[in-house]
Amino acid sequence: SGAATRSITAASTPTGSFLGSTSPAVTQTVSQATGTATLAASNLTPVYSDLETFTATYTPGVSGGPAPALANVVFKVGTQTLGPATAVTQVGSTYQYTWTGQMIEPSPFGTTPTGNMKPGSRIAAVTFVDPNFTIANANRALTVRAEDARVAYTNPTTFSLGGSATGTVVLALTAK
């Protein structure tokens, strides 16, 4: 059941003309799996709110060795957790974990931690939180750029409600 030290004994139950017995305890030590990791980003200068894909490549210390579960591979920018890996693919003797999502602040607005996605230099990281593995976290420098969305309104700028002081005006807005 994972990395730990445990005591193992074998016991037999008496049946017919056979006596029952219990073996002396044997200690078994299962060590944590080890390996190395690297982190890549689809864009090292992402724009706030754009989609970004982070890929963590894990190489087991032993060829063909095990890999951490998806939920135990977590991506971050600064102190903000983006989320766990959403996919893993085995490529030769390595495992590639990915996370794709928008580079935005936590919601609702104002939820801590804040400021990790504002324009400027940031450190993206992948952390491995599986107690059965010893893997150094990998990181990568990013420069988050300011939001580049533009809002334009090209419909009429004046309206007549036909002498009535109340009415409904439908506006169409395009954001790019």
PyMOL commands that place a pseudoatom at each C-alpha (Angstrom):
pseudoatom trace, name=CA, resn=SER, resi=1, chain=A, elem=C, hetatm=0, pos=[0.000, 0.000, 0.000]
pseudoatom trace, name=CA, resn=GLY, resi=2, chain=A, elem=C, hetatm=0, pos=[2.763, 2.506, -0.666]
pseudoatom trace, name=CA, resn=ALA, resi=3, chain=A, elem=C, hetatm=0, pos=[6.109, 3.593, 0.710]
pseudoatom trace, name=CA, resn=ALA, resi=4, chain=A, elem=C, hetatm=0, pos=[6.472, 2.454, 4.324]
pseudoatom trace, name=CA, resn=THR, resi=5, chain=A, elem=C, hetatm=0, pos=[8.006, -0.158, 6.601]
pseudoatom trace, name=CA, resn=ARG, resi=6, chain=A, elem=C, hetatm=0, pos=[5.743, -3.000, 7.659]
pseudoatom trace, name=CA, resn=SER, resi=7, chain=A, elem=C, hetatm=0, pos=[5.955, -6.298, 9.477]
pseudoatom trace, name=CA, resn=ILE, resi=8, chain=A, elem=C, hetatm=0, pos=[4.730, -9.414, 7.661]
pseudoatom trace, name=CA, resn=THR, resi=9, chain=A, elem=C, hetatm=0, pos=[3.851, -12.779, 9.186]
pseudoatom trace, name=CA, resn=ALA, resi=10, chain=A, elem=C, hetatm=0, pos=[2.321, -15.900, 7.712]
pseudoatom trace, name=CA, resn=ALA, resi=11, chain=A, elem=C, hetatm=0, pos=[-0.185, -17.937, 9.690]
pseudoatom trace, name=CA, resn=SER, resi=12, chain=A, elem=C, hetatm=0, pos=[-1.860, -21.260, 8.994]
pseudoatom trace, name=CA, resn=THR, resi=13, chain=A, elem=C, hetatm=0, pos=[-5.025, -22.537, 10.626]
pseudoatom trace, name=CA, resn=PRO, resi=14, chain=A, elem=C, hetatm=0, pos=[-5.041, -26.081, 12.037]
pseudoatom trace, name=CA, resn=THR, resi=15, chain=A, elem=C, hetatm=0, pos=[-7.013, -28.515, 9.877]
pseudoatom trace, name=CA, resn=GLY, resi=16, chain=A, elem=C, hetatm=0, pos=[-7.362, -32.263, 10.223]
pseudoatom trace, name=CA, resn=SER, resi=17, chain=A, elem=C, hetatm=0, pos=[-4.037, -33.727, 11.303]
pseudoatom trace, name=CA, resn=PHE, resi=18, chain=A, elem=C, hetatm=0, pos=[-2.078, -30.520, 10.599]
pseudoatom trace, name=CA, resn=LEU, resi=19, chain=A, elem=C, hetatm=0, pos=[-1.105, -28.145, 13.361]
pseudoatom trace, name=CA, resn=GLY, resi=20, chain=A, elem=C, hetatm=0, pos=[-1.489, -24.388, 13.004]
pseudoatom trace, name=CA, resn=SER, resi=21, chain=A, elem=C, hetatm=0, pos=[1.563, -22.168, 13.083]
pseudoatom trace, name=CA, resn=THR, resi=22, chain=A, elem=C, hetatm=0, pos=[2.726, -18.573, 12.727]
pseudoatom trace, name=CA, resn=SER, resi=23, chain=A, elem=C, hetatm=0, pos=[6.015, -17.598, 11.112]
pseudoatom trace, name=CA, resn=PRO, resi=24, chain=A, elem=C, hetatm=0, pos=[8.471, -15.181, 12.652]
pseudoatom trace, name=CA, resn=ALA, resi=25, chain=A, elem=C, hetatm=0, pos=[7.880, -11.562, 11.520]
pseudoatom trace, name=CA, resn=VAL, resi=26, chain=A, elem=C, hetatm=0, pos=[9.790, -10.310, 8.490]
pseudoatom trace, name=CA, resn=THR, resi=27, chain=A, elem=C, hetatm=0, pos=[10.262, -6.574, 8.011]
pseudoatom trace, name=CA, resn=GLN, resi=28, chain=A, elem=C, hetatm=0, pos=[9.553, -5.193, 4.549]
pseudoatom trace, name=CA, resn=THR, resi=29, chain=A, elem=C, hetatm=0, pos=[10.632, -1.683, 3.587]
pseudoatom trace, name=CA, resn=VAL, resi=30, chain=A, elem=C, hetatm=0, pos=[9.146, -0.104, 0.479]
pseudoatom trace, name=CA, resn=SER, resi=31, chain=A, elem=C, hetatm=0, pos=[11.015, 3.066, -0.442]
pseudoatom trace, name=CA, resn=GLN, resi=32, chain=A, elem=C, hetatm=0, pos=[9.561, 6.089, -2.187]
pseudoatom trace, name=CA, resn=ALA, resi=33, chain=A, elem=C, hetatm=0, pos=[9.911, 6.030, -5.951]
pseudoatom trace, name=CA, resn=THR, resi=34, chain=A, elem=C, hetatm=0, pos=[12.271, 8.680, -7.281]
pseudoatom trace, name=CA, resn=GLY, resi=35, chain=A, elem=C, hetatm=0, pos=[12.585, 10.536, -10.534]
pseudoatom trace, name=CA, resn=THR, resi=36, chain=A, elem=C, hetatm=0, pos=[13.154, 13.898, -12.159]
pseudoatom trace, name=CA, resn=ALA, resi=37, chain=A, elem=C, hetatm=0, pos=[10.771, 16.437, -13.645]
pseudoatom trace, name=CA, resn=THR, resi=38, chain=A, elem=C, hetatm=0, pos=[10.851, 19.340, -16.072]
pseudoatom trace, name=CA, resn=LEU, resi=39, chain=A, elem=C, hetatm=0, pos=[8.189, 21.941, -16.873]
pseudoatom trace, name=CA, resn=ALA, resi=40, chain=A, elem=C, hetatm=0, pos=[7.339, 23.494, -20.238]
pseudoatom trace, name=CA, resn=ALA, resi=41, chain=A, elem=C, hetatm=0, pos=[4.789, 26.160, -21.152]
pseudoatom trace, name=CA, resn=SER, resi=42, chain=A, elem=C, hetatm=0, pos=[3.079, 26.592, -24.511]
pseudoatom trace, name=CA, resn=ASN, resi=43, chain=A, elem=C, hetatm=0, pos=[3.868, 30.321, -24.300]
pseudoatom trace, name=CA, resn=LEU, resi=44, chain=A, elem=C, hetatm=0, pos=[6.487, 31.936, -22.072]
pseudoatom trace, name=CA, resn=THR, resi=45, chain=A, elem=C, hetatm=0, pos=[4.837, 35.364, -22.503]
pseudoatom trace, name=CA, resn=PRO, resi=46, chain=A, elem=C, hetatm=0, pos=[1.125, 34.581, -22.062]
pseudoatom trace, name=CA, resn=VAL, resi=47, chain=A, elem=C, hetatm=0, pos=[-1.510, 37.300, -22.151]
pseudoatom trace, name=CA, resn=TYR, resi=48, chain=A, elem=C, hetatm=0, pos=[-3.861, 37.559, -19.168]
pseudoatom trace, name=CA, resn=SER, resi=49, chain=A, elem=C, hetatm=0, pos=[-7.034, 35.478, -19.831]
pseudoatom trace, name=CA, resn=ASP, resi=50, chain=A, elem=C, hetatm=0, pos=[-5.545, 33.544, -22.766]
pseudoatom trace, name=CA, resn=LEU, resi=51, chain=A, elem=C, hetatm=0, pos=[-5.390, 29.753, -22.742]
pseudoatom trace, name=CA, resn=GLU, resi=52, chain=A, elem=C, hetatm=0, pos=[-2.079, 28.294, -21.631]
pseudoatom trace, name=CA, resn=THR, resi=53, chain=A, elem=C, hetatm=0, pos=[-0.888, 24.694, -21.586]
pseudoatom trace, name=CA, resn=PHE, resi=54, chain=A, elem=C, hetatm=0, pos=[1.694, 23.521, -19.085]
pseudoatom trace, name=CA, resn=THR, resi=55, chain=A, elem=C, hetatm=0, pos=[3.423, 20.181, -19.609]
pseudoatom trace, name=CA, resn=ALA, resi=56, chain=A, elem=C, hetatm=0, pos=[5.373, 18.452, -16.850]
pseudoatom trace, name=CA, resn=THR, resi=57, chain=A, elem=C, hetatm=0, pos=[7.620, 15.609, -17.970]
pseudoatom trace, name=CA, resn=TYR, resi=58, chain=A, elem=C, hetatm=0, pos=[8.425, 13.039, -15.288]
pseudoatom trace, name=CA, resn=THR, resi=59, chain=A, elem=C, hetatm=0, pos=[11.233, 10.536, -15.785]
pseudoatom trace, name=CA, resn=PRO, resi=60, chain=A, elem=C, hetatm=0, pos=[11.203, 7.647, -13.265]
pseudoatom trace, name=CA, resn=GLY, resi=61, chain=A, elem=C, hetatm=0, pos=[14.495, 6.884, -11.534]
pseudoatom trace, name=CA, resn=VAL, resi=62, chain=A, elem=C, hetatm=0, pos=[14.122, 3.275, -12.708]
pseudoatom trace, name=CA, resn=SER, resi=63, chain=A, elem=C, hetatm=0, pos=[13.226, 2.568, -16.326]
pseudoatom trace, name=CA, resn=GLY, resi=64, chain=A, elem=C, hetatm=0, pos=[9.597, 1.493, -16.508]
pseudoatom trace, name=CA, resn=GLY, resi=65, chain=A, elem=C, hetatm=0, pos=[9.027, 2.722, -12.957]
pseudoatom trace, name=CA, resn=PRO, resi=66, chain=A, elem=C, hetatm=0, pos=[5.679, 3.978, -11.671]
pseudoatom trace, name=CA, resn=ALA, resi=67, chain=A, elem=C, hetatm=0, pos=[4.310, 7.481, -12.084]
pseudoatom trace, name=CA, resn=PRO, resi=68, chain=A, elem=C, hetatm=0, pos=[2.277, 9.707, -9.735]
pseudoatom trace, name=CA, resn=ALA, resi=69, chain=A, elem=C, hetatm=0, pos=[-1.505, 9.834, -10.124]
pseudoatom trace, name=CA, resn=LEU, resi=70, chain=A, elem=C, hetatm=0, pos=[-3.024, 12.776, -12.055]
pseudoatom trace, name=CA, resn=ALA, resi=71, chain=A, elem=C, hetatm=0, pos=[-4.500, 14.332, -8.923]
pseudoatom trace, name=CA, resn=ASN, resi=72, chain=A, elem=C, hetatm=0, pos=[-1.035, 14.404, -7.307]
pseudoatom trace, name=CA, resn=VAL, resi=73, chain=A, elem=C, hetatm=0, pos=[0.570, 16.533, -10.027]
pseudoatom trace, name=CA, resn=VAL, resi=74, chain=A, elem=C, hetatm=0, pos=[-0.427, 20.162, -9.389]
pseudoatom trace, name=CA, resn=PHE, resi=75, chain=A, elem=C, hetatm=0, pos=[0.344, 23.228, -11.513]
pseudoatom trace, name=CA, resn=LYS, resi=76, chain=A, elem=C, hetatm=0, pos=[0.812, 26.733, -10.056]
pseudoatom trace, name=CA, resn=VAL, resi=77, chain=A, elem=C, hetatm=0, pos=[1.714, 30.269, -11.053]
pseudoatom trace, name=CA, resn=GLY, resi=78, chain=A, elem=C, hetatm=0, pos=[3.248, 32.088, -8.099]
pseudoatom trace, name=CA, resn=THR, resi=79, chain=A, elem=C, hetatm=0, pos=[1.156, 31.048, -5.096]
pseudoatom trace, name=CA, resn=GLN, resi=80, chain=A, elem=C, hetatm=0, pos=[-1.987, 30.488, -7.162]
pseudoatom trace, name=CA, resn=THR, resi=81, chain=A, elem=C, hetatm=0, pos=[-2.919, 26.852, -7.764]
pseudoatom trace, name=CA, resn=LEU, resi=82, chain=A, elem=C, hetatm=0, pos=[-4.159, 26.412, -11.325]
pseudoatom trace, name=CA, resn=GLY, resi=83, chain=A, elem=C, hetatm=0, pos=[-5.209, 22.828, -10.748]
pseudoatom trace, name=CA, resn=PRO, resi=84, chain=A, elem=C, hetatm=0, pos=[-4.138, 19.213, -11.005]
pseudoatom trace, name=CA, resn=ALA, resi=85, chain=A, elem=C, hetatm=0, pos=[-2.991, 17.645, -14.233]
pseudoatom trace, name=CA, resn=THR, resi=86, chain=A, elem=C, hetatm=0, pos=[-5.911, 16.803, -16.511]
pseudoatom trace, name=CA, resn=ALA, resi=87, chain=A, elem=C, hetatm=0, pos=[-4.144, 14.231, -18.701]
pseudoatom trace, name=CA, resn=VAL, resi=88, chain=A, elem=C, hetatm=0, pos=[-1.082, 12.001, -18.659]
pseudoatom trace, name=CA, resn=THR, resi=89, chain=A, elem=C, hetatm=0, pos=[0.583, 10.306, -21.608]
pseudoatom trace, name=CA, resn=GLN, resi=90, chain=A, elem=C, hetatm=0, pos=[3.446, 7.847, -21.523]
pseudoatom trace, name=CA, resn=VAL, resi=91, chain=A, elem=C, hetatm=0, pos=[6.073, 8.772, -24.100]
pseudoatom trace, name=CA, resn=GLY, resi=92, chain=A, elem=C, hetatm=0, pos=[8.783, 6.125, -24.190]
pseudoatom trace, name=CA, resn=SER, resi=93, chain=A, elem=C, hetatm=0, pos=[10.114, 5.905, -20.637]
pseudoatom trace, name=CA, resn=THR, resi=94, chain=A, elem=C, hetatm=0, pos=[8.681, 9.284, -19.525]
pseudoatom trace, name=CA, resn=TYR, resi=95, chain=A, elem=C, hetatm=0, pos=[5.252, 10.490, -18.456]
pseudoatom trace, name=CA, resn=GLN, resi=96, chain=A, elem=C, hetatm=0, pos=[3.874, 13.816, -19.690]
pseudoatom trace, name=CA, resn=TYR, resi=97, chain=A, elem=C, hetatm=0, pos=[1.246, 15.531, -17.529]
pseudoatom trace, name=CA, resn=THR, resi=98, chain=A, elem=C, hetatm=0, pos=[-0.722, 18.480, -18.907]
pseudoatom trace, name=CA, resn=TRP, resi=99, chain=A, elem=C, hetatm=0, pos=[-2.965, 21.259, -17.650]
pseudoatom trace, name=CA, resn=THR, resi=100, chain=A, elem=C, hetatm=0, pos=[-4.711, 23.693, -19.985]
pseudoatom trace, name=CA, resn=GLY, resi=101, chain=A, elem=C, hetatm=0, pos=[-6.736, 26.673, -18.848]
pseudoatom trace, name=CA, resn=GLN, resi=102, chain=A, elem=C, hetatm=0, pos=[-7.133, 30.428, -18.818]
pseudoatom trace, name=CA, resn=MET, resi=103, chain=A, elem=C, hetatm=0, pos=[-4.496, 32.566, -17.172]
pseudoatom trace, name=CA, resn=ILE, resi=104, chain=A, elem=C, hetatm=0, pos=[-6.915, 34.392, -14.853]
pseudoatom trace, name=CA, resn=GLU, resi=105, chain=A, elem=C, hetatm=0, pos=[-7.215, 35.334, -11.192]
pseudoatom trace, name=CA, resn=PRO, resi=106, chain=A, elem=C, hetatm=0, pos=[-9.288, 33.062, -8.922]
pseudoatom trace, name=CA, resn=SER, resi=107, chain=A, elem=C, hetatm=0, pos=[-13.026, 33.640, -8.914]
pseudoatom trace, name=CA, resn=PRO, resi=108, chain=A, elem=C, hetatm=0, pos=[-15.094, 35.142, -7.572]
pseudoatom trace, name=CA, resn=PHE, resi=109, chain=A, elem=C, hetatm=0, pos=[-13.026, 38.295, -8.043]
pseudoatom trace, name=CA, resn=GLY, resi=110, chain=A, elem=C, hetatm=0, pos=[-10.941, 39.085, -4.974]
pseudoatom trace, name=CA, resn=THR, resi=111, chain=A, elem=C, hetatm=0, pos=[-10.541, 35.464, -3.853]
pseudoatom trace, name=CA, resn=THR, resi=112, chain=A, elem=C, hetatm=0, pos=[-7.025, 34.907, -2.513]
pseudoatom trace, name=CA, resn=PRO, resi=113, chain=A, elem=C, hetatm=0, pos=[-4.366, 34.605, -3.639]
pseudoatom trace, name=CA, resn=THR, resi=114, chain=A, elem=C, hetatm=0, pos=[-4.598, 37.683, -5.865]
pseudoatom trace, name=CA, resn=GLY, resi=115, chain=A, elem=C, hetatm=0, pos=[-2.088, 39.354, -8.142]
pseudoatom trace, name=CA, resn=ASN, resi=116, chain=A, elem=C, hetatm=0, pos=[-0.413, 36.232, -9.519]
pseudoatom trace, name=CA, resn=MET, resi=117, chain=A, elem=C, hetatm=0, pos=[-1.728, 36.883, -13.023]
pseudoatom trace, name=CA, resn=LYS, resi=118, chain=A, elem=C, hetatm=0, pos=[-1.123, 40.625, -13.214]
pseudoatom trace, name=CA, resn=PRO, resi=119, chain=A, elem=C, hetatm=0, pos=[1.429, 41.686, -15.838]
pseudoatom trace, name=CA, resn=GLY, resi=120, chain=A, elem=C, hetatm=0, pos=[5.014, 40.971, -14.898]
pseudoatom trace, name=CA, resn=SER, resi=121, chain=A, elem=C, hetatm=0, pos=[7.519, 38.201, -14.244]
pseudoatom trace, name=CA, resn=ARG, resi=122, chain=A, elem=C, hetatm=0, pos=[6.116, 35.074, -12.595]
pseudoatom trace, name=CA, resn=ILE, resi=123, chain=A, elem=C, hetatm=0, pos=[7.297, 31.572, -11.740]
pseudoatom trace, name=CA, resn=ALA, resi=124, chain=A, elem=C, hetatm=0, pos=[5.179, 28.659, -12.969]
pseudoatom trace, name=CA, resn=ALA, resi=125, chain=A, elem=C, hetatm=0, pos=[5.731, 25.403, -11.090]
pseudoatom trace, name=CA, resn=VAL, resi=126, chain=A, elem=C, hetatm=0, pos=[4.624, 21.805, -11.020]
pseudoatom trace, name=CA, resn=THR, resi=127, chain=A, elem=C, hetatm=0, pos=[4.465, 20.176, -7.598]
pseudoatom trace, name=CA, resn=PHE, resi=128, chain=A, elem=C, hetatm=0, pos=[4.243, 16.481, -6.839]
pseudoatom trace, name=CA, resn=VAL, resi=129, chain=A, elem=C, hetatm=0, pos=[2.171, 15.790, -3.725]
pseudoatom trace, name=CA, resn=ASP, resi=130, chain=A, elem=C, hetatm=0, pos=[2.239, 11.979, -3.760]
pseudoatom trace, name=CA, resn=PRO, resi=131, chain=A, elem=C, hetatm=0, pos=[3.700, 10.537, -0.526]
pseudoatom trace, name=CA, resn=ASN, resi=132, chain=A, elem=C, hetatm=0, pos=[4.970, 7.520, -2.464]
pseudoatom trace, name=CA, resn=PHE, resi=133, chain=A, elem=C, hetatm=0, pos=[7.336, 9.624, -4.593]
pseudoatom trace, name=CA, resn=THR, resi=134, chain=A, elem=C, hetatm=0, pos=[10.344, 11.853, -4.048]
pseudoatom trace, name=CA, resn=ILE, resi=135, chain=A, elem=C, hetatm=0, pos=[10.434, 14.289, -6.970]
pseudoatom trace, name=CA, resn=ALA, resi=136, chain=A, elem=C, hetatm=0, pos=[11.883, 17.792, -6.927]
pseudoatom trace, name=CA, resn=ASN, resi=137, chain=A, elem=C, hetatm=0, pos=[9.366, 20.381, -8.109]
pseudoatom trace, name=CA, resn=ALA, resi=138, chain=A, elem=C, hetatm=0, pos=[10.139, 21.891, -11.518]
pseudoatom trace, name=CA, resn=ASN, resi=139, chain=A, elem=C, hetatm=0, pos=[9.599, 25.520, -12.447]
pseudoatom trace, name=CA, resn=ARG, resi=140, chain=A, elem=C, hetatm=0, pos=[9.759, 27.889, -15.386]
pseudoatom trace, name=CA, resn=ALA, resi=141, chain=A, elem=C, hetatm=0, pos=[9.899, 31.685, -15.597]
pseudoatom trace, name=CA, resn=LEU, resi=142, chain=A, elem=C, hetatm=0, pos=[6.990, 33.411, -17.375]
pseudoatom trace, name=CA, resn=THR, resi=143, chain=A, elem=C, hetatm=0, pos=[6.191, 36.999, -18.222]
pseudoatom trace, name=CA, resn=VAL, resi=144, chain=A, elem=C, hetatm=0, pos=[2.441, 37.594, -18.043]
pseudoatom trace, name=CA, resn=ARG, resi=145, chain=A, elem=C, hetatm=0, pos=[1.360, 40.347, -20.429]
pseudoatom trace, name=CA, resn=ALA, resi=146, chain=A, elem=C, hetatm=0, pos=[-1.601, 42.692, -20.010]
pseudoatom trace, name=CA, resn=GLU, resi=147, chain=A, elem=C, hetatm=0, pos=[-5.048, 41.717, -21.305]
pseudoatom trace, name=CA, resn=ASP, resi=148, chain=A, elem=C, hetatm=0, pos=[-5.320, 42.573, -24.999]
pseudoatom trace, name=CA, resn=ALA, resi=149, chain=A, elem=C, hetatm=0, pos=[-9.092, 42.332, -25.431]
pseudoatom trace, name=CA, resn=ARG, resi=150, chain=A, elem=C, hetatm=0, pos=[-10.684, 45.226, -27.264]
pseudoatom trace, name=CA, resn=VAL, resi=151, chain=A, elem=C, hetatm=0, pos=[-14.312, 46.284, -26.921]
pseudoatom trace, name=CA, resn=ALA, resi=152, chain=A, elem=C, hetatm=0, pos=[-16.128, 47.951, -29.803]
pseudoatom trace, name=CA, resn=TYR, resi=153, chain=A, elem=C, hetatm=0, pos=[-19.669, 49.207, -30.185]
pseudoatom trace, name=CA, resn=THR, resi=154, chain=A, elem=C, hetatm=0, pos=[-20.645, 50.032, -33.754]
pseudoatom trace, name=CA, resn=ASN, resi=155, chain=A, elem=C, hetatm=0, pos=[-24.442, 50.378, -33.576]
pseudoatom trace, name=CA, resn=PRO, resi=156, chain=A, elem=C, hetatm=0, pos=[-26.334, 53.694, -33.261]
pseudoatom trace, name=CA, resn=THR, resi=157, chain=A, elem=C, hetatm=0, pos=[-25.217, 55.990, -30.459]
pseudoatom trace, name=CA, resn=THR, resi=158, chain=A, elem=C, hetatm=0, pos=[-28.546, 57.846, -30.097]
pseudoatom trace, name=CA, resn=PHE, resi=159, chain=A, elem=C, hetatm=0, pos=[-31.993, 56.415, -29.524]
pseudoatom trace, name=CA, resn=SER, resi=160, chain=A, elem=C, hetatm=0, pos=[-35.550, 57.708, -29.695]
pseudoatom trace, name=CA, resn=LEU, resi=161, chain=A, elem=C, hetatm=0, pos=[-38.208, 56.128, -27.527]
pseudoatom trace, name=CA, resn=GLY, resi=162, chain=A, elem=C, hetatm=0, pos=[-41.015, 57.888, -29.436]
pseudoatom trace, name=CA, resn=GLY, resi=163, chain=A, elem=C, hetatm=0, pos=[-41.967, 60.374, -26.736]
pseudoatom trace, name=CA, resn=SER, resi=164, chain=A, elem=C, hetatm=0, pos=[-42.075, 57.751, -23.970]
pseudoatom trace, name=CA, resn=ALA, resi=165, chain=A, elem=C, hetatm=0, pos=[-39.730, 58.198, -21.018]
pseudoatom trace, name=CA, resn=THR, resi=166, chain=A, elem=C, hetatm=0, pos=[-39.244, 54.453, -20.621]
pseudoatom trace, name=CA, resn=GLY, resi=167, chain=A, elem=C, hetatm=0, pos=[-38.406, 51.623, -22.970]
pseudoatom trace, name=CA, resn=THR, resi=168, chain=A, elem=C, hetatm=0, pos=[-35.929, 48.895, -23.771]
pseudoatom trace, name=CA, resn=VAL, resi=169, chain=A, elem=C, hetatm=0, pos=[-32.819, 49.498, -25.838]
pseudoatom trace, name=CA, resn=VAL, resi=170, chain=A, elem=C, hetatm=0, pos=[-30.996, 46.356, -27.007]
pseudoatom trace, name=CA, resn=LEU, resi=171, chain=A, elem=C, hetatm=0, pos=[-27.239, 46.788, -27.310]
pseudoatom trace, name=CA, resn=ALA, resi=172, chain=A, elem=C, hetatm=0, pos=[-24.944, 44.449, -29.241]
pseudoatom trace, name=CA, resn=LEU, resi=173, chain=A, elem=C, hetatm=0, pos=[-21.338, 44.415, -28.055]
pseudoatom trace, name=CA, resn=THR, resi=174, chain=A, elem=C, hetatm=0, pos=[-18.321, 42.669, -29.541]
pseudoatom trace, name=CA, resn=ALA, resi=175, chain=A, elem=C, hetatm=0, pos=[-15.240, 41.918, -27.441]
pseudoatom trace, name=CA, resn=LYS, resi=176, chain=A, elem=C, hetatm=0, pos=[-12.111, 40.604, -29.136]
for i in range(1, 176): cmd.bond("trace and resi %d" % i, "trace and resi %d" % (i + 1))
show_as sticks, trace
zoom trace
